[in-house]
Amino acid sequence: MDLSPFIRPRVDLKRIAQVFDEISHAGRVAAIGRLSLADQAALFEAAAGFRAITLDDFVPKSVKIGTPVIHYGVNSLKAFTHFQKRWCRMAPGDELIGYNHQMMQWLTGPGYFTGKQGKPGEVLIDYTITPTEKPESWPKIQANSSGPASVVYGGMIDVMRGISTHVTIGRAQKKGKFVDNWFLLCRES
């Protein structure tokens, strides 16, 4: 589905959220894959305060502890635009862990992160906090503080905002400053 009529000339997030909630998972993944860098930037700005999200939007409380939840992602980079963020709750409480499952993982490492609540309505993906446990099937835990991982994930925190029940949008911060890198995530149904 082409969402550009709901983004240009003005972002209509209510209509976009409605479309995402009405179409299938495959339709949502295909739709986010068609959005340009400019579309992603516009959506991120428009999503400020639109739909408050919590960690439950990434791993619903109904999901058994230790069970991964996959979010299919598309970013605004020129290469390696498709990826997955795999999330998990390893213990009762308000902290999630996850990693980036993507084509360049052999070089950059898995990009482990900790999910935590940000300012009201936003969730943070914090690459500076390395999880200490993981599901058995996930790759070995590595910190993002050295080697190629430090270039990609070092000092990075992603700010996530809600669009619909399954779709969120994020923007990367490096060392506390936003960079021109946006991405959308679509939680598996």
C-alpha positions as CSV (number, residue, x, y, z in Angstrom):
1,M,0.0,0.0,0.0
2,D,1.2,3.5,-0.9
3,L,1.0,5.8,2.1
4,S,2.4,8.9,0.4
5,P,-1.1,10.5,-0.1
6,F,-1.4,10.5,3.7
7,I,2.1,12.0,4.2
8,R,2.4,14.6,1.5
9,P,1.6,17.5,1.6
10,R,0.5,17.0,5.2
11,V,0.9,14.0,7.5
12,D,-2.4,12.4,8.5
13,L,-1.4,10.1,11.3
14,K,-4.9,9.2,12.2
15,R,-5.5,7.8,8.7
16,I,-2.1,6.1,8.6
17,A,-2.8,4.4,11.9
18,Q,-6.2,3.3,10.7
19,V,-4.7,1.8,7.5
20,F,-2.0,0.0,9.5
21,D,-4.6,-1.4,11.9
22,E,-6.8,-2.6,9.1
23,I,-4.3,-4.4,6.8
24,S,-2.4,-7.6,7.4
25,H,1.1,-8.0,8.9
26,A,2.5,-8.6,5.4
27,G,0.7,-5.5,4.1
28,R,2.2,-3.4,7.0
29,V,5.7,-4.7,6.3
30,A,5.4,-3.9,2.6
31,A,4.0,-0.4,3.3
32,I,6.8,0.6,5.6
33,G,9.3,-0.7,3.1
34,R,8.0,1.9,0.5
35,L,8.6,5.0,2.7
36,S,11.4,7.3,1.8
37,L,13.9,9.0,4.2
38,A,11.8,12.2,3.9
39,D,8.6,10.2,4.7
40,Q,10.2,8.6,7.7
41,A,11.5,12.0,9.0
42,A,8.0,13.6,8.6
43,L,6.3,10.6,10.3
44,F,8.8,10.8,13.3
45,E,8.1,14.5,13.8
46,A,4.3,14.0,13.5
47,A,4.3,11.1,15.9
48,A,5.5,13.2,18.8
49,G,2.6,12.9,21.4
50,F,0.4,11.1,18.8
51,R,0.1,7.6,20.3
52,A,1.8,7.0,23.7
53,I,3.7,3.7,23.8
54,T,5.2,1.6,26.5
55,L,7.4,-1.5,26.6
56,D,4.2,-3.5,26.3
57,D,4.0,-2.3,22.6
58,F,7.3,-4.2,22.0
59,V,6.7,-7.3,24.1
60,P,3.1,-7.6,25.3
61,K,2.7,-8.7,28.9
62,S,0.7,-11.7,27.5
63,V,4.0,-13.1,25.9
64,K,5.7,-15.7,28.1
65,I,9.0,-14.7,29.8
66,G,11.9,-15.6,27.6
67,T,9.9,-15.7,24.3
68,P,11.3,-13.5,21.6
69,V,9.0,-11.0,19.7
70,I,10.2,-10.0,16.2
71,H,9.8,-6.5,14.8
72,Y,10.5,-6.2,11.1
73,G,12.4,-3.0,10.3
74,V,13.2,-0.6,7.5
75,N,15.6,2.3,7.9
76,S,16.5,5.4,6.0
77,L,20.1,4.3,5.3
78,K,21.2,3.9,1.7
79,A,22.2,0.3,2.2
80,F,21.3,-2.6,4.5
81,T,17.8,-1.1,5.0
82,H,16.0,-4.2,6.1
83,F,16.5,-5.8,9.5
84,Q,14.8,-7.2,12.5
85,K,14.8,-6.1,16.1
86,R,14.2,-9.1,18.3
87,W,12.9,-8.3,21.7
88,C,12.4,-10.3,24.9
89,R,11.4,-9.9,28.5
90,M,13.8,-12.2,30.5
91,A,12.2,-11.5,33.9
92,P,9.0,-9.9,35.3
93,G,9.3,-6.1,35.3
94,D,9.7,-3.2,33.1
95,E,13.0,-3.9,31.2
96,L,13.3,-5.5,27.8
97,I,16.4,-6.8,26.0
98,G,17.0,-7.2,22.3
99,Y,19.4,-7.4,19.4
100,N,19.5,-6.5,15.7
101,H,19.2,-9.4,13.4
102,Q,20.6,-8.2,10.1
103,M,22.7,-9.1,7.1
104,M,25.9,-7.4,8.4
105,Q,25.7,-8.9,11.8
106,W,28.9,-11.0,11.1
107,L,30.8,-7.7,11.0
108,T,28.9,-5.3,13.3
109,G,27.9,-7.8,15.9
110,P,24.4,-8.4,17.1
111,G,23.9,-4.9,18.4
112,Y,22.4,-5.9,21.8
113,F,20.3,-3.3,23.5
114,T,18.1,-2.7,26.5
115,G,14.6,-1.3,26.1
116,K,13.4,1.1,28.7
117,Q,10.7,3.7,29.1
118,G,11.7,7.2,27.9
119,K,9.9,10.4,28.5
120,P,6.1,9.9,28.7
121,G,4.8,8.1,25.6
122,E,8.2,7.2,24.2
123,V,10.4,4.1,24.5
124,L,14.2,4.1,24.3
125,I,16.4,1.5,22.7
126,D,19.7,1.9,24.6
127,Y,22.8,0.3,23.0
128,T,25.0,1.6,25.9
129,I,23.5,-0.9,28.4
130,T,24.5,-4.5,27.5
131,P,22.1,-7.2,28.7
132,T,23.5,-9.9,30.9
133,E,21.1,-12.8,29.8
134,K,19.4,-13.8,26.6
135,P,17.3,-16.5,25.1
136,E,19.4,-19.6,24.3
137,S,18.9,-19.3,20.5
138,W,20.2,-15.7,20.3
139,P,23.8,-14.9,19.4
140,K,26.5,-14.5,22.0
141,I,26.1,-11.3,24.0
142,Q,28.7,-8.7,23.0
143,A,29.1,-5.1,24.2
144,N,28.8,-2.3,21.6
145,S,31.9,-0.5,23.0
146,S,34.7,-1.9,20.8
147,G,35.5,-2.9,17.2
148,P,33.0,-2.4,14.4
149,A,30.1,-2.5,16.8
150,S,31.3,0.7,18.4
151,V,31.1,2.5,15.1
152,V,27.5,1.3,14.4
153,Y,26.0,1.1,17.9
154,G,28.5,2.9,20.2
155,G,26.9,5.7,22.3
156,M,23.6,5.2,20.5
157,I,20.1,5.5,21.9
158,D,17.0,5.3,19.6
159,V,13.9,7.2,20.5
160,M,10.7,5.4,19.6
161,R,7.2,6.9,19.0
162,G,3.9,5.1,18.3
163,I,2.0,5.2,15.1
164,S,-0.4,2.2,15.3
165,T,-1.0,-1.0,17.3
166,H,1.9,-2.7,15.5
167,V,4.0,0.1,14.0
168,T,6.4,2.4,15.7
169,I,9.0,4.9,14.3
170,G,12.4,5.7,15.7
171,R,15.2,8.1,15.3
172,A,18.8,7.5,16.4
173,Q,20.7,9.7,18.8
174,K,24.5,9.4,19.1
175,K,26.0,10.8,22.2
176,G,22.8,12.7,23.0
177,K,22.3,14.3,19.6
178,F,19.8,13.3,16.9
179,V,21.4,12.0,13.7
180,D,19.7,11.8,10.3
181,N,18.7,8.1,10.6
182,W,15.1,7.1,11.0
183,F,13.5,3.7,11.0
184,L,10.1,2.0,11.3
185,L,9.3,-1.2,13.1
186,C,6.4,-3.6,12.6
187,R,5.7,-6.0,15.4
188,E,4.9,-9.5,14.3
189,S,1.2,-10.4,14.8
